[in-house]
Amino acid sequence: MQTQSTALAPSAPPADDSAPPRRTGRRPGLAPSDPKPLVGWLFIAPNLLGVLAFTFIPLVSVILLSFTEWDLVSGFGGIRFVGLGNFLAVLKDPSFWHAMVLTIIYAGAAVPLTLAVGLGLALALNRDVPARGLLRAAFFVPYIVNIVAIGMTWQMLLDPSAGVMNQFLGMFGLEHLPQWFASSHWALPALILVTVWAQAGYANLIYLSALQDAPAQLYEAAQIDGAGRWRAFRTITWPSLLPTTIFLLVTLFVGISQTFGMIALITNGGPGDSTTTLSFYMYQTSFQFYRFGYASAVGLVTFVGIFAIMLIMWRAQRGRALND
């Protein structure tokens, strides 16, 4: 009987532990394609310097100035520490509360109207309409137009005697035409009108982006079940747009409540103090009356109030969005 013999392969020589490690040309802990940390810091250095110079340092300065009394004219030697005196004076100042009420009315009316106009435009332009791209661009242009051009244009349109708006209203036989920016009763509504016109394009663009992500399968199921347009909007479109609406609500409220350029250019806080919002009141207090410490306290109180409202808005939308 023949036996098969198996050939054994020669064993590999033992590893030499005394051999020096192979050099890879890079430092330990970094992947071959990883840049050096210094390169990353150099890339973000301009942004960090901008944040430091235009955000962090002014914020710290405002906090420190709010505990002092300073008129700028006397120089740094004229800074006098007053503790919480500025904050107590703010809470007792009727002009501050008047400006706060005007700010709440202004933002509280302009923001919902802007959302409504933006949503209506988005729903209309989300369909297959002629020149849809041109119309989308046209409605967005007012948002990016210079504030000076907006102010001068609307001052001419709403001129009490020669403005196009009053001439149009006069065609209907109206006798007592609005005086718009020249009237203490009409200045704030006119300012709200201009703000909605300027901001609606932004809301329209954001809503259009959200509508592109709407769940199509739910609309198909609703159509099969016989749901009409209103029911589909109420049960599908609006819940799916709720996070976008909260985002716009917060950003628009913060931006509109801090409006300064439009007020300074068109009404200058008047007539009287009918359009003196908190942002313009801070400007008057600091750069017209040179009460920089008091103006800083007004700014901090305003910041705390807006931040609290923003948190309430964010918490209100939790769990209300449409779950796909």
LOFI-579099 format. One record per residue (C-alpha): x, y, z; residue in one letter. Coordinates in steps of 0.2 Angstrom, whole numbers, plus 2048, in hexadecimal, padded with zeros to 3 digits. Each point is the difference from the previous one (the first is absolute). Example, Ala and Ser with C-alpha at 12.3 -4.5 7.8 and 13.67 -1.06 7.14 Angstrom:
2
83E;7EA;827;A
806;811;7FD;S
//
This chain:
324
800;800;800;M
807;811;7FB;Q
801;80E;80C;T
7FF;812;7FA;Q
80D;80B;806;S
7FC;812;803;T
80E;80E;7FE;A
802;80C;80E;L
803;812;7FB;A
80F;808;808;P
7FC;80A;80F;S
802;813;7FF;A
80F;808;809;P
7FC;808;811;P
7FC;812;800;A
80F;80B;805;D
7F9;80B;80F;D
810;80A;800;S
7FD;807;7EE;A
7FC;813;800;P
7EE;805;7FD;P
7FC;806;7EE;R
7FE;813;7FE;R
7F0;805;7F8;T
805;813;7FE;G
7F1;806;80B;R
7FC;803;812;R
7F7;7F2;80A;P
7EE;803;802;G
7FD;808;7F0;L
7F9;7F8;7F0;A
80A;802;7F0;P
7F4;80C;7F9;S
7FC;80A;810;D
807;812;7FF;P
80A;807;80E;K
7F5;809;80D;P
809;810;7FD;L
7F8;800;7EE;V
7EF;7FF;807;G
802;80E;80C;W
807;80B;7F2;L
7F0;7FC;7F6;F
7F4;805;80E;I
80B;80E;807;A
7F7;80E;7F6;P
7EF;7FB;806;N
806;7FE;812;L
808;812;7FF;L
7EF;807;7F9;G
7F6;7F7;80E;V
80C;806;80D;L
801;812;7FA;A
7ED;803;7FB;F
7F7;7F4;80B;T
809;7FB;810;F
809;810;804;I
7F0;80B;7FD;P
7F6;7F4;80A;L
80C;801;80F;V
801;813;7FF;S
7ED;801;800;V
7FF;7F5;810;I
80D;80B;808;L
7F9;810;7FB;L
7EF;7FC;806;S
806;801;812;F
808;811;7FD;T
7FB;812;7FC;E
80A;807;7F1;W
7FD;80E;7F4;D
80E;7FD;7F4;L
805;813;800;V
809;7FE;811;S
80B;7F2;7F9;G
804;7F0;809;F
804;80A;810;G
7EE;805;801;G
7F9;7EE;802;I
7F7;7FE;811;R
7FA;7F0;807;F
7EE;800;805;V
7FC;7ED;802;G
7EE;7FC;7FD;L
7FB;812;7FF;G
7FE;800;7ED;N
7F5;7F0;800;F
7F5;807;80E;L
7FE;810;7F6;A
7FB;7F6;7F0;V
7F2;7F7;809;L
7FA;811;807;K
801;809;7EF;D
7F0;803;7F7;P
809;804;7F0;S
807;7EF;800;F
7EF;7F7;803;W
7F9;80B;7F2;H
80D;7FA;7F4;A
7FE;7EE;806;M
7ED;801;7FC;V
804;807;7EF;L
80C;7F3;7FD;T
7F4;7F2;805;I
7F2;808;7F5;I
80C;802;7F1;Y
808;7EF;800;A
7F0;7F8;806;G
7F7;806;7F1;A
80E;800;7F3;A
806;7EE;803;V
7EF;7F7;7FE;P
7FB;80A;7F1;L
811;7FC;7F8;T
7FE;7ED;804;L
7EE;801;7F8;A
806;809;7F0;V
80F;7F5;7FF;G
7F6;7F0;801;L
7F3;806;7F4;G
80D;804;7F3;L
809;7F0;803;A
7F0;7F6;7FE;L
7FC;80A;7F0;A
812;7FE;7F8;L
802;7EE;805;N
7F4;7FC;7F2;R
804;7FF;7ED;D
7FC;812;7FC;V
807;80A;7F1;P
811;809;804;A
801;7F8;811;R
813;802;801;G
7FF;813;7FC;L
7F2;802;80C;L
809;7F8;80E;R
80F;80B;7FD;A
7F5;810;7FF;A
7F8;7FD;811;F
811;7FD;808;F
808;810;7F9;V
7F9;80B;80D;P
809;7F6;80E;Y
811;804;7F9;I
7FD;812;7FA;V
809;80D;809;N
7F7;808;80F;I
803;811;7FA;V
7F7;7FC;7EF;A
7F2;7F8;809;I
7FD;80F;80C;G
801;80D;7F2;M
7F4;7F6;7F5;T
7F3;7FE;80D;W
801;812;805;Q
7FC;805;7EF;M
7F2;7F3;7FE;L
7F8;805;811;L
802;813;7FE;D
7F0;807;807;P
7FE;80C;7F2;S
808;7FA;7F1;A
802;7ED;804;G
7FA;7F3;7F4;V
7F7;7F7;80F;M
7F5;80F;804;N
7FD;804;7EE;Q
7F9;7EE;7FE;F
7F6;801;810;L
7F9;811;7FA;G
7F9;7F7;7F0;M
7F3;7F8;80C;F
7FA;810;806;G
808;7FF;812;L
800;811;808;E
80C;7FE;80F;H
80F;7F7;7F9;L
80D;7F9;80B;P
80F;80B;804;Q
80B;7F1;801;W
812;805;807;F
7FA;812;803;A
7F3;7FA;80D;S
803;7F9;811;S
7F1;7F4;7FE;H
805;7FA;7EF;W
814;7FF;801;A
801;7F0;809;L
7F3;7F7;7F4;P
809;807;7F1;A
811;7F9;808;L
7F8;7EF;802;I
7FA;800;7EE;L
812;804;7F9;V
808;7F3;80C;T
7F4;7F3;7F9;V
803;804;7EE;W
813;7FF;804;A
800;7F0;80A;Q
7F3;7F6;7F7;A
80C;7FA;7F2;G
80B;7F8;80D;Y
7F2;7F7;808;A
7FA;7FB;7EF;N
811;7F8;7FB;L
801;7F6;810;I
7EE;7FA;7FF;Y
804;7FB;7ED;L
80F;7F5;806;S
7F5;7F8;80D;A
7F2;7FC;7F4;L
80C;7F7;7F5;Q
803;7F3;80E;D
7EE;7FE;804;A
7FB;7ED;801;P
7F8;7FC;7EF;A
7FA;7EF;805;Q
7F5;808;80D;L
7F8;80B;7F3;Y
7FD;7F1;7F5;E
7F7;7F7;80E;A
7F6;80F;804;A
7FA;802;7EE;Q
7FB;7EE;800;I
7F6;802;80F;D
7F7;80F;7F8;G
808;80E;80B;A
7FE;811;7F8;G
80E;80E;7FF;R
7FB;808;811;W
800;7F0;809;R
811;7FA;7F8;A
807;811;805;F
7FA;7FF;812;R
805;7EE;803;T
810;7FE;7F6;I
807;811;7F9;T
7FE;80A;810;W
807;7F3;80C;P
80F;7FC;7F4;S
803;813;800;L
7FF;803;812;L
813;7FE;804;P
804;80D;7F2;T
7F2;80B;806;T
808;800;812;I
811;804;7F8;F
7F9;80E;7F6;L
7F7;806;80F;L
80F;801;80B;V
80C;808;7F3;T
7F3;80C;7FA;L
7FC;806;811;F
812;802;805;V
804;80A;7F0;G
7F0;80A;7FF;I
800;805;813;S
812;806;7FD;Q
7FC;80B;7F1;T
809;810;800;F
806;806;7EF;G
7EE;801;7F9;M
7F9;809;80F;I
80F;80C;800;A
7FF;804;7ED;L
7ED;801;7FE;I
7F9;807;810;T
80E;804;80C;N
7F6;7F9;80E;G
7F1;80C;7FD;G
7F5;808;7FE;P
803;804;812;G
805;7EF;807;D
7F3;7F6;7F7;S
80D;7F4;7F7;T
80D;801;80E;T
803;7ED;802;T
80D;7F9;80C;L
80E;800;7F4;S
7FE;812;7FB;F
7FD;805;813;Y
811;7F8;803;M
808;80A;7F2;Y
7F8;810;807;Q
806;7FD;812;T
812;7FC;7FB;S
804;80B;7F1;F
7F4;80F;802;Q
800;801;813;F
811;7F8;803;Y
7FA;7F4;80E;R
80A;7F1;7FB;F
7FE;7F7;810;G
7ED;802;800;Y
7FF;7FB;7EE;A
80A;7F0;804;S
7F4;7FB;80D;A
7F1;803;7F5;V
809;7F5;7F3;G
803;7F2;80D;L
7EE;800;806;V
7FA;800;7EE;T
80C;7F1;7FC;F
7F9;7F6;80F;V
7EE;804;7FB;G
803;7FA;7EE;I
80A;7F1;805;F
7F1;7FB;80C;A
7F4;802;7F2;I
80B;7F6;7F4;M
801;7F1;80D;L
7ED;800;802;I
7FE;7FF;7ED;M
80C;7F2;7FE;W
7F8;7F6;80E;R
7EF;803;7F9;A
804;7F6;7F0;Q
807;7F1;809;R
7F6;7F0;7FB;G
7F4;809;7F4;R
809;7FD;7F0;A
7F9;7F3;7F4;L
80A;7F0;802;N
803;7F8;7EF;D
//
